[in-house]
């Protein structure tokens, strides 16, 4: 009999508590401050603690330490799992995928392991991890869950509006001159997760209000083209904006539009105040 587990990381934006009720294990990326301190995302430092330090310290994220992946696979073996589906942050954004894949080679005589190239981040991963875990609990086969996960990652799109250019400039993702001029003109970039799994600016508007309207426009356009399975509104400590956006797009899908907190990874690189949608279609 198959006992199927799901392995993901903290960029999935799942709460650590799901590990208590679902067959999911979550390994933490690292949050590194330029004063030499390193923390395990979610385990040692919260989103709010990290955001509170962004202006004081240069902050970056890094892949999990190898020991975290070893611990997770050891636990799967000890708990009697036979199969594991791995879905981590897009391999174009982090070395996590390759690190976990290398570690898994040591367990191929104990576990059947499938690595999914998610090309995703945040609740784009979190949604698929939760649904896959529930399918496994309901007795679905390993192959059918792998098929579902692969299809769900292909059938999704993530778009974010950035509140300030400060952190994109700080991280070297835009030049200092472009950032300074953009801030003066109140330019708000729209960032898209591409099919290759990269976060790239695809548009820019002036002002926060227009940036939110742009996210609404993109989301409604996707809903016209696809039969939506689920829409999430992800935000970095901007609940009021998220609620307003929900009111404007709730009629485009039969299922409830859920508001979720955006985690550390996107926020470290794009700053607090990020607001966007994660659209997953059938």
N, C-alpha and C positions, 0 to 999 in steps of 0.2 A: 504493500500500500504506500502511495506517495504521501509524504509530508513535506509541504512546500513552504519555504520562507522567502521573504523579500528583504533585500539589503539595499538601503539607500543612504544618503548623507544629509547633513543639516541644511544644505541648500534647497532641499525639498520643501522647507518651511513647515514641515509637520512638527507638532508638539512632541516632546520626548515621551509624553505620557502614552502615546499610541502604542509604544512598545509593551505596555502592561496589558493591553487588551487585544492587540492584533499580532499576527505572526510577522512582525516587521522589526528589523534592527537598524539603527541609525548611527552612522559614524560621523564624528565632528570634523569639519574643516578647522583650520587654525586661524585665529585673529591675532595679528602681530602689530604691536606698537613700536615706534622707532626709538623708544627708551629701553628696548630689549625685552619687554614683557610679552609673553605668548600665552594665549588662552584657547581652550577648546570651545568652539562656537556652541552656544546654548548650554553646554554643561558647566562651563566656568564663568561665562560672561553672557549677559542678556543683551537683547537688541538695544534696549534703552541705555544700558551702561556703555555699550559700544558707541552709540550715537552721541552720548554726552561727552565722549572723549575725542570726537572727530576733529574739532577745531584746535584742540590742544596738542594732539599727536598726529604725525603722519601714520596712517593705518593701512594695512594691507591684509589680504587673506592668502592662505596657502593650503595645499592639499593636506589631508589627514596624515598623521604619522603612521608608519607601517603597522605598528603594534595595535592600532585600533581595528584595522582590517583583520589581523590575525585573531584578535579577541572575538570579533563577530563570527568568523568562520568556526572557531573553536566552540563557541556557544551553540551554533547550529548543529554541529556534530554531537556535542554532549546532550542536546535536547532531542536527539533522534530525528532530525530532519534528513530527508533523502535528496531533496532538490532545493536549489536557491536561484532566484532571479535577481540579478543585480541591476539597479537603475540609479546611476549617479549623475552628477552635474555634467553638462555637455563637455565632451573631451576637448573641444576647441577653447574652452574657458579655463580648464583646470587639468592638472595631471592626475586627478583622482581616478578617472576611469582606467588609465594604464596601470597605476599603482595597484588597484584592487585586482585587476586582471592578472597581474604578475603574482600577487599573493595567492590567488585562487588556484594557481597551478599546483601548489603544494597539497591541495585538497581534492584533486580530481579522482583519486581512488576511494574517496569517502563520500563525495557529494556530486550530483549532477548539477552543473552550474551554467547558467545562460547569462551573458552580459548584453544588455540592451543599450545601443547607442542612442541616448535620449534626445540629444541635440536640444535640450530644454533646461529650464531652471525654475526655481520657486514652485508654486503650486501646479505648474505644468507637470512636474515630476510627482509632487505630493498627491495629486488626484489619482494618477495612474497607480502609484504605490498602494494607496488605500483600496482602490477598486480591485487590484490584483490580489491583495491579501484577503479580501472578502470572497473573491471567486475561489481562492484556495480553500478557505474555511467551509465553503459550500460544496466542496468536493469536485470542482472543475479540474480537468487534467492539466499537467504541466505544459503540454504543447498548446492547449487552447489559451492558457493565460499568457504565454509568451507571444502568441499570435495577437491577442488583444492588446498587449502592451506596445508591441511594435506598431500596430495600426494606430493606436491612440497618440503616440508620439509623432507619427506622420501627419495626423489630422488635428493639428493644433497650431495656434499662433498666439504670440505674446507681444503686447505693445505697451510701452510705458511713457508717461510724460514726466520730465525731470523739472523740478521746481527751481533749481539753481545750477549754473554752469561751474560753480566754484569747485566742486569735487571732481568733476570730469577734467577740469584744468589741473587740479592738484595731482591727479593720478596720471597726467600726461596724455590723456585721451583726446584732448584738444589743446591747441597752442595757447600760450599766455595772452598773446595779442587778441586772438579770436575770442578767448574767454572774457577778457576785459571789455571788448567792444560789445560782445553778446550780452553781458550783464548790464551794460549801460543802456542797451536797446531793449532790455527785458525779453531777450530771446529764450524760448523754451524748446529744446529739442525733443522730438518724438523718437524713441528708441524701439527697434524691432528685433526680436529673436529670429534670425534668418533660418532657412532650411538647413544650412550648414552648422547651425548651433552657435552662431556668433551674435553678440549684441552690437547693433550698428545704428547710428542715427539715420533715419529715412525721411525726416521732414523737420521743419522748424516753424514756429509761430511766435507771435509777440503777445506775451501776457499769459498768466496762469489760466484765466477763464477760457481763452481760445485754445490752450493746450488740452484742457479737459474736453472741450467740444470736439477737438480733433480725435481724441480717443473714442468718444461716443460715435463719431462718424465712421471711423475705421471698424469699430465693433458691429455697428448696424450693417455696414457693407458686407462683412464676413457672414452675418446671419442671413443676408439675402442670397448668398451663394451656397451656403451649407446648412444642413439640418443640425442644429446645435444639440450636443449631448449635455454640455455643461459650460457655464460662464462663471468665472470668478473675477471679482474686483479686488486687486491687491494694492495695498497702500502702506506707506511708511509713515505711520503716526499722523494720518490725515483722514480720520474717520468721517468727519463731516463732509468732506469732498467726496469720499467713497459712497456715502449714503445718498448724496444728491445725484451722483452718476447712476447709482442703482435705480433710482426713481425714473430716470430717463431711458434706461435700456431694458427694464424688467419685462416689457411687453414683447420683446423680440424672441423669447424662448418660453416654452411651456414649463420648464423646470425652474425652480427657485434660483435666482442669482445670489451667490454667496459672497460675502465680504471676508477677506482673509488678510492677516497681517503679513507684510513683506519682511523677510528676514534680513540677516546681516550682509550677505554677499552682495546683492544688488545695491543695497543702501550704502555700503562702504565706498563703492565706486561711483555711485550716482548721487549720493547724499540723501538726507532725510527729505520727506515730502514727495517721494516718488508715488505716482498713481497710475494704475494701468489695468488692463483686462487680460485674462487668460481664457482663450476660447478653444473649446474642444468639440469637434463635430463627429458625427457618426460615420 
